[in-house]
Every structure is written in structure tokens, then in C-alpha cells.
Amino acid sequence: MAESTNRTNANNRTVLVVGSGISGMTAAIALAEKGIRSILVSPFVSERSQSVMAAGGINAALDNMGEGDSVDKHIEDTLKGGCMIAGRDAVAGLCTSAPDIIRWLEKLGVVFTLNKNGKIDQRAFGGQSCRRTCYCGASTGKQIVSALVMECRRYEAMGLIERRLWNDFHSGLIRGGKCYGALLFNEARASLEAVYADAVIMATGGQNALFGKTTGSTQCDGYAAGRLFMQGAALKNLEFIQYHPTTMETSQKRMLISEAARGEGGRLYYEEDGKRVYFMEERFGSRGNLMPRDIVSRCMEETGKDIFLDVTHLGPDVIVAKIPEVRDLCLKYAGLDIKKESIPVKPSVHFFMGGLAADENHETNIENLYAVGECASRYHGANRLGGNSLLAAVHSGKTAASAIAASPAAADEGNAEASDLFAEYIQTEEEKIIRDFSSESKFPVMYIRDMAAEIMNTELGIVRDGDSLRKGISGLDYYIDIASRIRYDSSVLEYFNYSLPAILNLAKATMLSALERKESRGAHIRSDYPEASDEYAAGSLIMYNGGQFDITYDREGRFEH
């Protein structure tokens, strides 16, 4: 039987935070600072979250480099990079908060690299008008995660944060457009647990596993967003998928060659007739290598050539001091000495601008259900600027926590009433697990996931068209039909079995969103509609209604301002 966790009374609220990376931990800490208890749920420890992989840095207009940087310039760069479909008010809030966020992180113990003047050093990233990216050597994400983990432990000792590991999200406890908590799957006991809460914050990252081998963690598979989508949550801007231009192939995944390498002066080129062609510089001038990621990736794709990134001219001292992680990564995985050799690079799926649609409080269209970090879509529009992801992770976590703290406490409905409300649903989900796990599947689950990933990579690449998208949708429909009749595959964890239908429906929603947007904008490039169109100058919204997918555009600005 499913276990349940009591909901606290109105004067002692409890918030369920699903996901313990930077955005989830920030939300839990910000709630604790306001005296609100949270339950922080994840399948693994925070040190295994994707957040630790963010090497490049975090943006803030500190102007430590004396280039006249300002919050207004940060706002304009972000809006321009997102092709003007991210809400100005949303972006202004993000960029205005950045300097205070850096100071908050320093207070928690994050050790930023300093410049010769003793101030936080700032490097150049793509799409920036000034050097704006603060960094901690080549391990900014690791540093921030470590600091947040220690702060979480302090509040854990005070009883304001409760950690629950080895728990997977199963579904929201949603009725009448309102969220009452979530159903979790406990891996150790192989059972469901109902956790009732005054609010639920989703911090589950992007949809990397939809595409198989990417730069990100395969732990981030989009299932939570897909399941909530099937429960009535609106998804936004799914068609905007950022390809990082510089990644290196390994047997396990695409290894990210940080934008910091180009920020320090690395140059992209291909060889023709025995000579190097620095194609980005020829096309865009001296800062061509630091154009926004969608532009660099598209230009690389258009060359039809093998592309290399050269940093040898920087010299050993700069390489060791500024990009040691790039040096170590290339040496470890490719036996490549970047002090002497160029790096072979290709674009790869890296970041998802789309996710759960979030308003100014980071609340979804479902009451008391919030989304933060990469699983939320709010700030990046059609393309994210490097260095804005870590900023958005912290800012969104703080924003959701502040909104929850400021909202009036609801009258306590009592655990018994909530249990009665969802008793039938929970029993049905338990029976599904028992039934589906009672017999072997003809189609191995991981095979179907691999086939879906192949469809996504083949038909939804950097450049796509209507024919390829329709072909991809047809292929996904075939596997969705199989998934509706699938039974237990004992070769994998139970999670992979029950998560399959929602992941496939999320994949289809992504394809449909790309098919509907008949233009090229930012990271969405249609060869059959090569120009941007005013008709689509807004974020896309997609809803799931009993197997039907309804797409509209957020021209009213509910999820923009």
C-alpha cells in the first residue's frame, strides 16, 4: 500500500521540493530562511545532480572589468539572445537580481576567481556586450553545489529541511486544477508514497534522455514534465532546443568543451586545401567565435566540414590557469594535449529553453504547483545566453520560495480529507504497478527509449523541416501505442517502466510544437520557413487533453511578463 506523509497545519506549512540540484536546493534554503519547512526529494545526492557539470560561470553585471557593463545591458543582451520572445519584465527581474545573487553565493562560501584588482574576475561568453560571466576556475557548478549542500545541512540540523533520497517522482496529486502534493516511488521499498504539501516545487532539470547521448545527465529525462503535462500542466517553448557548438564525442556521451575556451580566445576553424579557414571570424569579425550558440551551431552545420577548436596560441600558462578542466577532459577522454593540438568539436543538444510554463511567481497553470531551474520555461526565449542558466537556477528558486512565503496560508484540510480525495487514484496507480510488473514485456523498455531518441536526433536536429517532423511524429505514435500495452521489463528499474508513456508523449509534444512554429527563430531553424515571422513572435503553449495536443501562443503575456 502507498504510505502517506501528513500535511502540516496552516501556521506550519510544508513545501515539497522535487529535485536537489542548484534550483531545488536554493528554493529549500530560501524557504528555510523564512521559517518554512521543506521536504527535498531526489533519487541521488546533490553532488550527482547535473548542476555540478556547469563549468563556465554565472552572469552578473558587476562591471569588474571596467567595460561599462550595467544591468540594462544585461537585460538587452538577454532579450536579444532570446530573439525578443522572453518577457521584458521577467528578464529584467532576472538580471536585476544577479549582483545580489553573487553576493549571496559568496556569503555561503562560493570561492570565485579574482582578477588582478582583487575583484571577482569576469570572462566573455557568447552574446554578451561586456565581460560579465563570474566563474570559479573551471568548476563553477561544483562550487555552488558544494556551498548549497553545506547550507542545506545547516537547516537540516534545525529541522527546516528534510532530505529524502532514492525517491523518484511518480505523479502530482492534482484535482480541480490544484496540486495537493505528489506521489513518489521509493526505490528501496519498490512502493508508492503519497506526500501531501501546501505547495510543490518541481526542480527536475531538462529532457536530456529524450535525445540519448547529450552533454547533460541522463538522470534528466523529462519524465516529470511529461507526466505533469498529461495531468494538465501547460508546457512552453518546447521547440527551442539549444545545441552547444563545441562538444567532443566519447563512448558514453558528448563531453562539453566549455564556452570558456572561446571566451579566453579559442578559435573555430576547418581545413580547406591545406589551410585553416576561421569561418566565424570571416563572417562576423573578431568576436565571431562568441556569437550566440544557435548562430555558431548553425554556421558549423552549414560548412559541412569537420570543425576544430584551437587554443594552442593561448600558451600553456593561460590554458592551465583559465581552462584546466578543458585540458584535463581532453587528455582523459581523447588523449589530446590541447597545449599542442586542436580539439575536434561538433554541436550537441545541451539545454532546453522549453519546459513547464511558469508565471512571475514561477507558479504553473496548476495552483500550488511551481517549476524552477531548467524544467521551467520563463527567461530564455528562443535561445539561452551562456552564463544565464546558473543565474536563472538560483533566481527562480528564490522567486518561488518568496511567492510561497508571501501567499496566505490555506485552511488546513487535514491529511484524512486529502487521503480520501486521492485514495482511489493511488490505489489505481498501485494496481498498475503490480499488474505491469507481473509479466515480461515483448519490447524491452530501454530499446523503445533508444528508438525514440534516434527519432528525436534524426528528425529534430539543428535544422528541421515539416516532412522530417511529421515523420518523427508518426514514429513516436507507433511507440506510444506500444507503451500503452507494455508490461514489466525486469532488466531495468521499475522507474523506467512506468515513466515510458509520459516521456514518449513529451517527445511528441516537442515535435508538434516544432511543426506548428512555421518560422526560424533562435534555436528553432526550419529549412522550409527560413525567416522569422511576426505571427510567431510569442512563446508557444501546449496542453494535453485526453490524448489530444492543443497548441496556442502566449500573446496575452501570462507567462511572459
N, C-alpha and C positions, 0 to 999 in steps of 0.2 A: 504493500500500500504506500501511496505517497505520504510523506511526512509533511508537516506544516510548521512554519515559524510564526509566532504571534506578532501581530501588528501592535506597535506601542500606542499609547493614548495621545490625544491631540497636543498635549503640552510636552510631549517627549517623543517627537517624531523620529521615524527611521526611514532612511533612504537606501534603496538597493542600487549599487553601482556594479554594472556588469562589464568587466574588463579592467585590468590593473596596469595598463601602460601609463604614459605620462598624463593623458587627459583624464583617465579614470582616477589615478592617484591624486591629481590636482583637485578634482571635484570632491573626493573624500576628505582631503586636508582642508579645503575651503569650507566644507560643511562643519568639520570639527572645530575650526576656528570660530564658528558661530554657535557652537554648543549642540550641533545636530549630529546624532549618531548615524553611521552608515555601515552597511554590510558590503564589503569589497570582494567580489566573486570573480574567479578566473580558473582555468584549467591548470595553469602553471604559475610559478612565481614571477614577480615583475621583471626580474633580471632576464627572463626568457621572452619578454614581450618584444614586438617589432620596434618599439621605441628606442631600444639600445642600438639599433642599426643606423639611426640618423646621425651621420658623421659630420655633415657640413657646417651647420650652425643655425642660429636663430636671429631673426631680423629685429632691429630696433633703431629708430632714428636718434642716435646719441651724438652724431657728428664728432666722434672722437678722432676722425682722420682729417678734420679741418676742411671739408669739401662743401660746407654749407648745407648739409643734409637737414631735413625737417620732417615733421610728421606729415605735413601736407604733401611733400614729395613722395613719402612712403605710400600715402593714400593713392596718389595719382599713378604711381608705378604699378600698384596692385590692381587698380581698376583697368589700366591699360593692358596689363598682362592677362587679365581675365576677359579681355575683349568686351569690356563695358557691360557685362550682364550680371556682375555681382552688385548687390545693392550698395549705394554710396554710404548710407548710414551704417550698414553692417561693417564695411571696410574701414570706415572712419573710427568706429569703436575698437576694432582690432588693432589698428596702427597707433591710435592714441594710447592704448593700454600698454604698448610694447616697452617703453622705458621703465615703467613701474614693475613690469614683469621681470625684466632683467635684474632690477634691484632686489626683488623678492627672491629670485633664484640665488643671487649672491648671498643673501641673508641666510638661506637654507644650506649654504656651503658649496654651491657650484663654483668651481675654480675656472674662470675664464682666462684665456691667453691675453697677456697685456702687451701694449705697444711700448716703444722706447720712452714715451712720456708717462708711463705708469698707468695709463687708462686702458680699458678693455679694447683690444685690437679688433678691427673690423675689416673684413675682406669683401671682394666683389663677387656677386652672384648674378646669374642671368636676369636681364630685365630691370636691373637697378640703375638709377641715375647717379647714385653715390655708393661708396663702400659702406655697407650697412649691416653685414652679417657678423654677429658676435659668435665666437667659437671657443671650444676647449680643446686645443690641439686638433686631433682628428677623431675625437670621440665625444662630441657634444651630447649626443643622446645618452650615452652611458653615464656621463657625469650627472646629467639632470635626473636620470632614473635613480642613480645611487643616492642623490640628495633627497629625492622624494620618498624613497624607501625608508630612509632614516627618520624622516619627519612622520611618516605613517606609523612607524614603530612607536614613536613617542606618544601618538594619540591612541594607538592600540593599548599601550600600558595604562592610559587614562580611561579606557573603556568606550571611547568615542568612535573607534574604527574596529570592526571585526572582520578578519580575513577568513575567507573560505576557499581553499584550494581544491583542485581535482573536481571542480564542478563546471559543467557545460550548460549554456543557455539552451533551453528547450523551446519555450514559447512565452509570450506575455499572457498575463491573466487580465484579459480585456473584456469589458462588457459595456455596451451602450456608449461607445466612444470614450471610455475612461479606463485607465490602467490601475489595477489594484496590486500589482506585484508581478512575479514571474515564476514559471515552473522551471526548475533546474534538474539536470540529470547528474547524479552523483556517480562518478566513475568507479569509486571503490566499492560501493554497495550495489551498483547497477540498478538504481531505483530513482524514481522521481521525487522531488521535494518542492512543495509549494511554499514560496516565501512572499508574504504579504507586506507591503510597504506603502508609505504615504506618497512616494514618488520613486520612479525607476529611471536611472541614467544609463543609457547604452554607450559604451566606450570600447567597441569591439573591432575597430580598425577597418581596413578596406577589404577588397574582394580578390586578393592575390590568387588564391587557389582556383578561381574561375578560369585563369589563364595558365595554370600549371606552373611552369618554370618562369619566375619573375625575379625582380630584385628583392622582393619582400618576403615576409614569413608566410609559410603555408598554413600556419595556425589561423591566419586571417583569410577566411574563405567566403565571407559574405553571408553565411547562413543566418545569422541573427537578423540582418536587414531583410533577407528574403522571407524569413518566417513572419516577421512583423508586417511586411508588405502583404502577405497573404492573410494577415489578421486585420488589415485595414489601414496601415500606416502608408502615407504618401512618400514616394521616393522622388528624388530630384536630380536632374542633370547627369543621368547615368551614362549618356553617350560621350561624356568628356573624360577620356582616359589618358593620363599623361605617360608618354614614353620618355624615359630618361635617355638622352642621346648617347651617354658613354657608359656602357656596361661590358663586362668580359664574360665569355662563356666558360662554364665549368661543368663537370658531370652532374652536379646536384642542382645548380641554379645559375641565374645570371648575377654575377658579382658587380656591385655598384662601384664605378670609378667616380668618386665624389666630384661634384662641380667645383670643389675647392681647387682641384688640379688645374682647371681652366681659369679659376679666379686668381690663381697665382701666376698665370701666364702661359698655361699649356695651350698648344696649337693643334687644331684638327687639320688633317690633310689626306689626300690619296695620291697614289703614284700614277703617272702617265708618261710614257716614252722615257722612262728612267728619271723623271723629275718629279719633285713634290709639288702638288697643287694645293695651296692653302685656300680652299674654296669658300670658307666662311668669311675670311678676310677680304677676298676678292669681291665678294658680293656685298658685304656690309661694312667694310672698313676695319679699323684697328680693333674695335670691340666686337667683331663678328663672332668670335668664339663664345661670347657671353650674351648672345641673343636669347630670348625666352626659349624654353625647352621644346615647345612644339615646333618652333621655327627651325631650330638646329636639327631636330629629328627628321623633319620633313626634308630639309636640304640634304641630309645624309642619305635618305631613302632615294631621292631624285638622282643622285650621282650614279647609282648602280655600281658603285665601286667598293672595294674593301677600304675601310676608313681606319686611320691610326691617330692616336693622340700622343704628341711629343712633348715631354717635359725635360728632356736632357739638357737643353740650353739654360735651364734654371740653375744648374750646378748642384753638386751633392749637398752643400750646406743648406740651401733653401729647401731641397727635397726632404732632407732629414728633419728640418725644423718645422716645416709648414704642412707637409703631406706624408708623414711617416706611415699612416695606415694604408695609403695607396701603395707605397713602396712595399710594405710587408705583405699586403694582399697579393700583389702581382708576383712577388717572389715565392710565396707559399703555394698558390694555386696554379701558376703558369711557369714557374721557374724563370721569371722575367726580371731583369735588373733595369728598372726604369731610369737609373742614372746613366745608362748606356744605350737602352733600346726603347723604341716606341711601343705603345700599347695598342693592340688590335681591339677596336670597340665597335659595338652595334647598339642601336636603340632597343630598349626593352620596356615592357609595362612596369610602371613604377609607382604611380599614385592615382587615386580615384577622386576626381572633383565631385562626383556624384555620390549620393547616399541618402539617408533619411532626411527628409525636408525639415529644417529647423527654423523657428522664428527668432525674434530678437532675444528671447529668453532661452533659446535652444530647446524649446518645447516642440514636439511634433504636433501633427493634427489630432493626436490622441491625448486627451487630458492626463496630466501627471506622468507622461512618458517623454523623456528628454533624450537627446542624442548629442554627443560631443566627440571631438577629435575627427579622425578620417572617416568614421562611419556617418558623420553628419555632413550635409551639404549646405554651405552658407557663404563662405568668404572668397572662394577662389574662382568663381565664374567658369569661363571656358578653359582656363589654364592657370595652374598654381605657380607662383614665383618660388624659386629655391629659397629656403630660409623662413618662409611663411608657415610651413607645416608645424614646426615645433611651437611657433608663436600661437597659431590657432589652437593647438592642443591644450596649451596652458590657459589661454584666454577663454576658450569655450568651457573648460572645466570650471573655471572661476565664475563665469557668467551663469551657468546652470545652477550652481550652488547658491549664488546670490539671489537668483529668482525664486528658488525653492524656499530659502530662508525668509524672503520678503512676503511670500504668499501667506494668506491666512490659513491657519491650521484647520483642517476639516474636522467635523464632528466625528468622534470615534465610532465606527460602525461595529467594532468588535470582531474578533477572529472567527467566532461562531457564524456570524452572518456572512462574512466573506467566504468561509468554508462552504456554507450552504450554497452560495451563489455559484461556486465553481466545482462543486462536488461531482456533478455529472460529467463535466468536461475532463476533470482529472482522471476519473475512472475510465473514460473512453480512451484517453491517451495511454494509460497504463495497459489497457487491454490490447491496444495496437502494438505496443512494445512486446508484450507476451506472445501475441499471435505472430507478429512478424519475425520474432526471434526463434520461433518454434520449428522452422523448416529452412532448408538451404535454398538459396537463390540460384536460378539458372544463369543470371547475369551478375558477375562479380561487381560490387559497388564501385570499387576503385577503377575498374575498366570503364564504367559508364562516366565517371568523373573525368578520366583521361580523354575519353572521346569528346566530351563536352568542351574540355579545354582546347582540344585540337580544332573544334569548330570555331571557338572564340578567336583563337590565334589566326586561323586561316581566313575567316570571313569578316573579322572586325579588327583589321590591322591598322597601321598608321594611316593608310589611305583605304577607304572603303567605298562601295557603290551599292545602289539599290539591288542589283542582281545578287551580289555576294551576301547581302544582309538577308534577303528573302530565302536564299539557300540555307543560310545559317539557322534561321528561324524554323525552317522545315526540319532540319536535322535535330534541333532541340526538341521540337514537338514529338518526334519519334521516341526520344529518350524520356521525355516527360510521361508519355503513355506507358512505357516500360516501368518507370519508377512508381506509377500508381498501382502496379500489380506485383511489385517486388517483395520478396521475403528476405529473411536474415542471411547475411553473408558473414559466416563465422571467422573469416580470415582477417576481419578488421574490427575495431572497436564499435560498440553499439552506436556511438555518436554518428559515425559515417553512414550508418543505415538510415536512421531517422532524419538526418539532415539533407539527404539527397534531393527530395522533391522541391524543397524551398530553394536550394542552390540552383537547380535547373530553371525554376521559374524566375529567379533573379537574373540568370543569364538571358532568358528570353526577353525580360523587361528591358535589359540593356540593349539588345538587338533592336527591339521595337522602337526604343527611344532614338536610336541612331537612324533608323529607317524613316521615322517621322520628321526629323530635322533635315529639311531639304536645303541645306546650305553648307558652306565650310566656315568654321569659326573656331579659332584656338586649336584645341587638341582634337576636334572633330573635323576630319577632312574628307569630303565627298568628291570623288573624281567626276561624278555626273552633275554635281552642283558646286563648282569650284569657287564661287563668290559668296560673301556674306550677304544676308538678306535682312532688311528691316522687319520683315514679317516674323522672323525668329529671334528678334533681339530681346529675349527674355529666357528665364530658366524654364526647363521642361519639368512637368509634374506627371507622374504615372501612378495610377491606382489599380488595385486588383479587386474585381467584383465577381466572385464565383466562377473563376476561370476566364473571365474577360479582362482585358487590359485597356484602361481608358487613359489617354494622354491629353493633357491640356498644357497651356503655357502661363506662367505666373506673371501675367501682365498687370495684375492688380497690385502686385508687390507684397503679398502677405509674407512670403518667405525671403523677401529681398531687403526691405528697409531695416 
